[in-house]
Amino acid sequence: MKHTLVAWMRDKPGVLNRVSGLLRRRNFNIDSLQVSHSETPGVSRMTFVVDGDDRMVDQVVKQLIKLVDVIRVENISEKPAVIREMALVRVRTTPETRSEIMQFVDIYRGQIVDVALDSMVIQLVGTEEKVDSAIDLLQNFGIKEMVRTGRVALLRGRSGRSRKRGTAVWRAQSNGHG
């Protein structure tokens, strides 16, 4: 089963390497990985998808929490969440296929972000299934180049975590890690 994990960590060199090394040592394949700044200065947010059973994922979460620069880890696989992925796709075009491609892009609520004489760059945002479906259709025209972000996720509703997050950051700083 695929699990979506979110980890908050100090924004320092080498932290991503330690996290990915821990997953590699546990023989987890990372299906997707996305790291960016969070709402807290100095803290990055990593969203990654791994394939494994519940016991293995629980063990990985416990091991990640032990890493010095990791502030918090959460498995949001079974929780209500907003999960999105973005893809940029460069598709071959001809004068004959351009309008058909534009219709597909419109149906999937994508955007054309660049146009050349022989290609278009299309931005797709949505669930993994929606992006996969659009890409399957665009393959008929010839995909020249493509890049995908992997999952990004936020829990639905108010999480009420601002106090908890502040405490975790404060604890890391007070322990000499901040």
C-alpha positions as CSV (number, residue, x, y, z in Angstrom):
1,M,0.0,0.0,0.0
2,K,1.2,3.5,-0.7
3,H,1.6,5.8,2.2
4,T,1.8,9.6,2.2
5,L,4.1,10.9,4.9
6,V,4.8,14.5,5.9
7,A,7.9,15.5,7.8
8,W,8.9,18.9,9.1
9,M,12.6,19.5,9.5
10,R,15.2,22.1,10.0
11,D,16.2,23.8,6.8
12,K,19.8,22.8,6.8
13,P,22.2,21.1,4.4
14,G,22.4,17.3,4.6
15,V,19.0,16.8,6.2
16,L,17.4,15.5,3.0
17,N,20.3,13.1,2.5
18,R,19.9,11.7,6.0
19,V,16.2,11.2,5.5
20,S,16.5,9.5,2.1
21,G,19.4,7.4,3.5
22,L,17.2,6.2,6.3
23,L,14.5,5.2,3.8
24,R,17.1,3.5,1.6
25,R,18.5,1.4,4.5
26,R,15.0,0.2,5.3
27,N,14.6,-0.8,1.6
28,F,11.8,1.6,1.0
29,N,11.4,2.9,-2.5
30,I,10.4,6.6,-2.5
31,D,7.6,6.9,-5.2
32,S,7.6,10.7,-5.0
33,L,9.4,13.3,-2.9
34,Q,8.7,17.0,-2.6
35,V,10.5,19.4,-0.3
36,S,9.8,23.1,0.2
37,H,9.7,25.9,2.7
38,S,6.9,25.8,5.3
39,E,5.0,28.6,7.0
40,T,7.6,28.6,9.8
41,P,10.9,30.3,8.9
42,G,13.8,27.8,9.0
43,V,11.6,24.8,8.8
44,S,11.1,22.8,5.6
45,R,8.2,20.5,4.8
46,M,8.9,17.2,3.0
47,T,6.0,15.2,1.5
48,F,6.9,11.8,0.3
49,V,5.1,8.6,-0.8
50,V,6.4,5.2,0.1
51,D,5.1,1.7,-0.6
52,G,5.0,-0.7,2.3
53,D,2.8,-2.3,4.9
54,D,1.6,-0.4,8.0
55,R,4.2,-2.0,10.3
56,M,7.1,-1.0,8.1
57,V,5.7,2.6,7.7
58,D,5.3,2.9,11.5
59,Q,8.9,1.8,12.0
60,V,10.1,4.4,9.4
61,V,8.1,7.2,11.2
62,K,9.7,6.2,14.5
63,Q,13.1,6.2,13.0
64,L,12.6,9.6,11.3
65,I,11.5,11.2,14.5
66,K,14.9,10.1,16.1
67,L,16.8,12.2,13.5
68,V,18.2,15.3,15.2
69,D,16.9,17.8,12.6
70,V,13.4,16.3,12.2
71,I,10.8,18.2,14.1
72,R,7.7,16.1,13.4
73,V,6.5,13.3,11.1
74,E,2.9,12.4,10.3
75,N,1.4,9.6,8.2
76,I,-1.6,11.2,6.5
77,S,-2.5,8.2,4.4
78,E,-5.7,7.5,6.2
79,K,-6.7,11.1,7.1
80,P,-8.9,13.4,5.1
81,A,-6.5,15.5,3.1
82,V,-6.2,17.7,0.0
83,I,-3.6,16.0,-2.2
84,R,-2.5,17.5,-5.5
85,E,0.2,17.0,-8.1
86,M,1.4,19.3,-10.8
87,A,2.9,18.3,-14.2
88,L,4.4,20.4,-17.0
89,V,4.1,18.5,-20.3
90,R,5.6,19.6,-23.7
91,V,3.4,18.1,-26.4
92,R,4.1,18.0,-30.2
93,T,1.7,20.1,-32.1
94,T,0.8,20.7,-35.7
95,P,-1.7,23.3,-37.1
96,E,-4.2,20.4,-37.4
97,T,-3.8,19.1,-33.8
98,R,-3.5,22.4,-31.9
99,S,-7.2,23.0,-31.4
100,E,-7.8,19.4,-30.3
101,I,-5.1,19.6,-27.7
102,M,-6.5,22.9,-26.5
103,Q,-9.9,21.1,-26.0
104,F,-8.3,18.3,-24.0
105,V,-6.5,20.9,-21.9
106,D,-9.7,22.7,-21.2
107,I,-11.6,19.5,-20.2
108,Y,-8.9,18.8,-17.6
109,R,-8.8,22.4,-16.5
110,G,-5.2,22.7,-17.4
111,Q,-3.4,25.7,-18.7
112,I,-1.2,26.3,-21.8
113,V,1.8,28.1,-20.4
114,D,4.0,28.2,-23.5
115,V,3.4,27.9,-27.3
116,A,5.9,27.3,-30.1
117,L,5.4,26.4,-33.7
118,D,5.9,22.7,-33.1
119,S,4.9,22.3,-29.4
120,M,2.9,23.5,-26.4
121,V,3.8,23.3,-22.7
122,I,0.7,22.4,-20.7
123,Q,0.4,22.7,-16.9
124,L,-1.9,20.2,-15.2
125,V,-2.8,20.3,-11.5
126,G,-5.0,17.8,-9.8
127,T,-5.1,14.4,-8.2
128,E,-2.6,11.9,-9.3
129,E,-5.4,10.0,-11.2
130,K,-6.5,13.2,-13.0
131,V,-2.9,14.1,-14.1
132,D,-2.3,10.4,-15.2
133,S,-5.5,10.5,-17.3
134,A,-4.6,13.8,-19.0
135,I,-1.1,12.5,-19.8
136,D,-2.5,9.3,-21.2
137,L,-4.6,11.4,-23.7
138,L,-1.7,13.7,-24.5
139,Q,0.5,10.7,-25.3
140,N,-1.5,10.3,-28.6
141,F,0.0,13.6,-29.8
142,G,3.6,12.8,-28.7
143,I,5.0,14.0,-25.5
144,K,8.4,15.6,-26.0
145,E,9.2,16.3,-22.4
146,M,7.5,16.1,-19.0
147,V,8.1,16.8,-15.3
148,R,5.9,16.1,-12.3
149,T,6.1,17.3,-8.8
150,G,4.8,14.3,-6.9
151,R,2.2,14.6,-4.2
152,V,1.8,17.7,-2.0
153,A,-0.7,17.4,0.7
154,L,-2.5,19.3,3.5
155,L,-5.0,17.9,6.0
156,R,-8.5,19.1,5.5
157,G,-10.2,21.5,7.8
158,R,-8.6,23.4,10.7
159,S,-5.7,21.4,12.0
160,G,-5.2,23.5,15.2
161,R,-1.5,22.8,14.9
162,S,-0.1,26.3,15.2
163,R,0.5,25.9,19.0
164,K,1.9,22.4,18.6
165,R,4.2,23.4,15.7
166,G,5.5,26.4,17.6
167,T,6.3,24.2,20.6
168,A,8.1,21.6,18.5
169,V,10.2,24.3,16.9
170,W,10.9,25.9,20.3
171,R,11.9,22.5,21.7
172,A,14.3,21.9,18.8
173,Q,15.8,25.4,19.4
174,S,16.0,25.0,23.2
175,N,17.8,21.7,22.7
176,G,20.6,23.4,20.8
177,H,19.3,22.4,17.4
178,G,17.9,25.8,16.3
